Amino acid sequence: MKVYHSKPGEIIDAFGKGDICVAVYGLGKMGLPIAAVFADKGANVVGVDIDKNVVSKINSGKNYVQGEPGLSKLVKRNVEVGRLSATADAIGAAKKSDVMIVIVPTFLDEHNKPDLSLVISVCKDISKGLKPGDFVISESTLPPKTTADVILPILEQSDLKLGDFGLAHCPERTSSGRAIKDILGAYPKIVGGVDKKSTETAKAIYTVINKRGVIEVSDATTAEAVKVFEGIYRDVNIALSNQLAIVCKELGINAIETFNIANTQPYSHLHMPGCGVGGHCIPVYPYFITKTVESDTSLLNLSRKVNDYMAQYTVEIAEDELNRAGCKLKGSNVLILGVTYRGDVKETRCSPAVSIINILKSKGSNVFSWDPLLKKEVEEFGAIYSRLNEIEDIDAIILASDHKEFKNLNWDEIGKRMRNKIVVDGRGILDADLLRSSGFKVLYVGGFFKETQN
Ligand SMILES: NC(=O)c1ccc[n+]([C@@H]2O[C@H](COP(=O)([O-])OP(=O)(O)OC[C@H]3O[C@@H](n4cnc5c(N)ncnc54)[C@H](O)[C@@H]3O)[C@@H](O)[C@H]2O)c1
């Protein structure tokens, strides 16, 4: 079907009749859920991935992405009825598809400059199979202007021009662990075409899958900026809370109490301070602006600096307390509780826990770690894997992930295995009174020293 040359109503009907072929490039944590949802809504979907294991798993009806409720069922059901398959043949997939969705990762290079090489490589493949009436969608998070200034010229290397085919940016607004729910409509889908017809076409396509509906924006660049700005908003506001929490320590007041009361006024939204910001979104997206524009972005740069400093600050809290107990960080045994950047999600990219491990090791500590989601894999980050019932002579615990399991630990038992009963809670989730009743000294990141007030 020539999607871009069809009317919105025709596109919506065609999904129901199974007349649309969609190629999804990148069958990762986000690409596979999108592919499975489009197939479930009636499209014939071919997922494209360079990883042959991923391709063969999907073709046997197996979901390999863990921790995504509903995904396994969707993959199995749609592979069985022949609506979902996978291939490593990127050009072949473009040749037989009407809609091509790009959802490969974007990274930063060693200078924090956006690395768009995977997106560029996929778009080159698509351009070799592009036909009149095709519609290309970028869903990968991109620096503003990438769709119009980078992707469009690559697609036009096909000899077709915009107008022969359409192109829109429709950013993925999902989080790991809730991808299906998010794709089906936790938030409206943002669509921005490089021309008006592309915006209309994208709107028709996502109306089929998103029950919250679609927000049309002026152009692809606006759509790119919406997604990147969402992440930057978080980074800057978290930095504000982190810095104010450090100020609270100097003032001798409780940061959480202060923030909560300030937030009773509707214009204040102070976040929870903590040991740092991780993941592939929030600490990354500011650079999609700071490294690509000429305007002053000093606030964004400073926020990155403040949030990156929180790992060091967390270690300093532990070090001060160890010194008060007559110990040195050098030679001490420190246990990191939780290595993932988010609670209950098995993801470690840019995790502050990894920075904390590195700082502790550089200061001569022996670093141990326990994360119920990672097990032995924590050793990749240089910490010694240690089950909680195996630890011995620990001098300080630093909690760096807010896993639910950590709220119900047996602190009496843990305390028996510690030399100094010091806990630094980098996520503010522990019950300080409970720990104190087990003889612990409990410290919170960001100047929240309840004990000094009592
Ligand atoms: N994971 C998240 O929580 C999340 C949330 C919102 C947005 N996003 C965005 O979604 C995009 C994809 O992220 P992800 O988490 O799904 O990535 P991922 O790392 O889980 O998966 C990427 C997949 O792409 C494949 N791939 C790499 N190069 C390829 C190529 N040239 N052709 C085909 N396949 C290729 C890889 O083999 C892998 O299977 C990123 O831009 C990210 O910013 C991710």
The ligand as a MOL file (V3000), in Angstrom:
LIG
                    3D

  0  0  0     0  0            999 V3000
M  V30 BEGIN CTAB
M  V30 COUNTS 44 48 0 0 0
M  V30 BEGIN ATOM
M  V30 1 N 15.1560 1.6240 26.6520 0
M  V30 2 C 14.3950 2.6510 27.0180 0
M  V30 3 O 13.9170 2.7370 28.1600 0
M  V30 4 C 14.0530 3.7600 26.0250 0
M  V30 5 C 13.0330 4.6420 26.3600 0
M  V30 6 C 12.6850 5.6530 25.4650 0
M  V30 7 C 13.3710 5.7720 24.2620 0
M  V30 8 N 14.3700 4.9160 23.9680 0 CHG=1
M  V30 9 C 15.0460 5.1080 22.6940 0
M  V30 10 O 14.7870 4.0000 21.8580 0
M  V30 11 C 15.9080 3.7490 21.0110 0
M  V30 12 C 16.2550 2.2780 21.0700 0
M  V30 13 O 16.6200 1.9440 22.4000 0
M  V30 14 P 16.5430 0.4630 22.9810 0
M  V30 15 O 16.6030 0.6170 24.4370 0
M  V30 16 O 15.4280 -0.3120 22.3530 0 CHG=-1
M  V30 17 O 17.9320 -0.1210 22.4390 0
M  V30 18 P 18.5350 -1.5840 22.6790 0
M  V30 19 O 19.9860 -1.3930 22.9030 0
M  V30 20 O 17.7370 -2.3650 23.6550 0
M  V30 21 O 18.3230 -2.3320 21.2760 0
M  V30 22 C 18.8450 -1.9030 20.0680 0
M  V30 23 C 18.7170 -3.0280 19.0280 0
M  V30 24 O 19.1210 -2.4890 17.7780 0
M  V30 25 C 19.8910 -3.4840 17.1060 0
M  V30 26 N 20.7260 -2.8370 16.0940 0
M  V30 27 C 21.8850 -2.1620 16.2640 0
M  V30 28 N 22.3330 -1.7160 15.0750 0
M  V30 29 C 21.4280 -2.0900 14.1380 0
M  V30 30 C 21.3250 -1.9210 12.7410 0
M  V30 31 N 22.2520 -1.2560 12.0560 0
M  V30 32 N 20.2590 -2.4610 12.1100 0
M  V30 33 C 19.3170 -3.1290 12.8020 0
M  V30 34 N 19.3580 -3.3300 14.1150 0
M  V30 35 C 20.4000 -2.8180 14.7880 0
M  V30 36 C 20.6700 -4.1450 18.2180 0
M  V30 37 O 21.1550 -5.4240 17.8280 0
M  V30 38 C 19.5990 -4.2330 19.3350 0
M  V30 39 O 18.8340 -5.4150 19.2460 0
M  V30 40 C 17.0150 4.6970 21.4960 0
M  V30 41 O 17.0770 5.8250 20.6640 0
M  V30 42 C 16.5650 5.1320 22.8700 0
M  V30 43 O 17.0060 6.4120 23.1720 0
M  V30 44 C 14.7090 3.8980 24.8050 0
M  V30 END ATOM
M  V30 BEGIN BOND
M  V30 1 1 1 2
M  V30 2 2 2 3
M  V30 3 1 2 4
M  V30 4 1 4 5
M  V30 5 2 4 44
M  V30 6 2 5 6
M  V30 7 1 6 7
M  V30 8 2 7 8
M  V30 9 1 8 9
M  V30 10 1 8 44
M  V30 11 1 9 10
M  V30 12 1 9 42
M  V30 13 1 10 11
M  V30 14 1 11 12
M  V30 15 1 11 40
M  V30 16 1 12 13
M  V30 17 1 13 14
M  V30 18 2 14 15
M  V30 19 1 14 16
M  V30 20 1 14 17
M  V30 21 1 17 18
M  V30 22 2 18 19
M  V30 23 1 18 20
M  V30 24 1 18 21
M  V30 25 1 21 22
M  V30 26 1 22 23
M  V30 27 1 23 24
M  V30 28 1 23 38
M  V30 29 1 24 25
M  V30 30 1 25 26
M  V30 31 1 25 36
M  V30 32 1 26 27
M  V30 33 1 26 35
M  V30 34 2 27 28
M  V30 35 1 28 29
M  V30 36 1 29 30
M  V30 37 2 29 35
M  V30 38 1 30 31
M  V30 39 2 30 32
M  V30 40 1 32 33
M  V30 41 2 33 34
M  V30 42 1 34 35
M  V30 43 1 36 37
M  V30 44 1 36 38
M  V30 45 1 38 39
M  V30 46 1 40 41
M  V30 47 1 40 42
M  V30 48 1 42 43
M  V30 END BOND
M  V30 END CTAB
M  END
